[in-house]
Structures are given as structure tokens and as C-alpha cells.
């Protein structure tokens, strides 16, 4: 079927020569075919969009995860065209477990959890650190335990999450204060059990991350935080399951872009960010004031992360906490491509 020529006239209007308009209107078969084609294309696009699986993210319930809470509440994920399914989980050791079991595509966790799991599996990688802190983990001592400074922990019973950032923090505190960690009776406890164990006297102290130190002090009268240790800066990271996310790199770039907007929001509108955190963790204003100055929210992939992983691996091997006489190459556990596409200046790892 030969179609008449269409001429573009002034002001962008279409003009049809002769009786062309009547030709089109009269040819119902042409109009129906065009309509059917348009509907088919629209349905195909819609089906393709709906076929995209949401990114499943296991997020640790901690103030460190604030950028995710902000992005979700402010619609930053939606603005990037992302479908996100967040699972709130207690502890980065558990989010990592969900990742490795294939129950999540991404997880938030400390670098120490990355280190411990690197001796067992290799199908994961850090795509960004989104916050760092030198005062997230704390040691809380029960009253009348005779512990007023770190050296008094020798011979005492201390509960911690073995293999977590708080475990590494505890041992760095001991070492910098001249205490052999082997002289401390370390008990493996879950975060939600620590207040009860301290209250009953099952342990003399607990080493754990926020918000649990705050909760323990509220529940156990007379308990207090032992002096801060400056021996360790913790990185909290976004970790990918490499096999499950193969071919979805552009979504990761969009995810990081949403998190960058969140971190700008935290800096520019701190009071609104505090409210989001308070509502999400179901805690009070005193807690927000307690933790707010301690965390540095910034997307990075730094050489310091690599050296921290290497140092932790040496510590774990020396203490017999992992199997193997050689540490992994931690460059193999970092995927810098998504962050590099989003902001190349945020990546400072030496390869």
C-alpha cells in the first residue's frame, strides 16, 4: 500500500496534500493495524518492566544503615526507577548469611564479617562502604564487676558476637591496653541476649554495636560504657552476591546514586534525618543525641578498607579463628565498577 507524502508546515503542523486526510480516515484497515501495533508495543514494554525482579537487600538494623532508610522514605530508589525489597535484620553477620544462602541479592555489613566469610566463600564482593565509625562498637560492664578500665577485663567473662566487628573491637581494645585476649573468657552471644546475660551476671561485660549498648544501659541499672578505644575504625559496606547480580550492573549504579542523595540529605537536613532514624529503629531522642556525631556517612572504596581487611585476616589466623595459613587477596572481594561509574573520585583503591 503506497502512502501519500506528508509535508511539515510552519510551526510544526502536519499538512496532507490533496485528499490525503480523507484517504487515511477512510482506510479503516490501516488505522486498526496501526492501533494494534501501538498497543502491542506498549504491552511488550510494560511486560518487560514488570519482569525485572526487585533488588532484595538485607539491611542490618543499626544507625549505620540510615542512608537506606532515608532513600526509602524520600523516594530516592523510586526516582531511579528501582524496585527495592528491604529486609530488616539484626546484625551484619545475619545479613551476610542471608546473602550467602541466596535469600538476598545485597547485604549491609561490617568489613570484619566480609573477612571471616572470605576464608569460606568467594561469591560476594563489596561494592561500596557507605559509612565509617570509630565509636560504633562499645564495651558495657555490669555494676560491681570490678571493671573500671580495659586492663581489668583480664580473667573476666565477656560476651560478644564472635566473628563480628564488635569482636575485633574488643580484642583491639585488649591488645592496646596490654591484655592478652586469651586471658579473657569470651562468650559468643547474640545481640538481643546481651542485656539479659549482663543483668543475670552470666557475663561481666559485653562488647556489641549500636543500638545495643544504649539498650543495655537502659535495661541494666548501674551498667556503663568502658572507655573508648581508638584502635579501630569500622567500615560498613554494601555487599553484592556476584552470581545473583550478574548482568544487573546498571541497577547497582542507580542504587549507589540513590544512596549518595541520601547522604547529602543527612548532611543538609540532619533534623529530618534524625526523625527518620528514630521512627525506623523505634528509639528515643536521647539515643539519637547519643550516636549522631559518631558516624561519617560517605560513599567510598578506599585503600584503608583493604588494609583493614588484611590486618583483620592476620589477627583471625593468629588467633585460630579461621582455617588456613594464607589470607585471601582482598582485591578479589571488591567490585569497584558500579561506584566508579557513579563517582570515580570515590574509589581510591590501589590495584
Secondary structure, DSSP 8 states (H G I E B T S, - for coil): -----EEE-GGG-EEE-TTHHHHHHH-HHHHHHHHHHHHHHHHHHHHHHHHS--EEEEEESSGGGHHHHHHHHHTHHHHTT--EEEEEESSHHHHHHHHHTTS-SEEEEEHHHHHHHHTT--SEEEEEEEEEESSSEEEEE-TTS--SSGGGGTT-EEEE-TTSHHHHHHHHHHHHTT--GGGSEEEE--GGGHHHHHHHTS-SEEEEETTHHHHHHHHSTT-EE-----S--EEEEEEEETTTTTT-HHHHHHHHHHHHHHHHHHHH-HHHHHHHHHHHHT--HHHHHHHGGGEEEEEEB-HHHHHHHHHHHHHHHHTT-SS-SS---GGGGB--HHHHHH-GGGB----
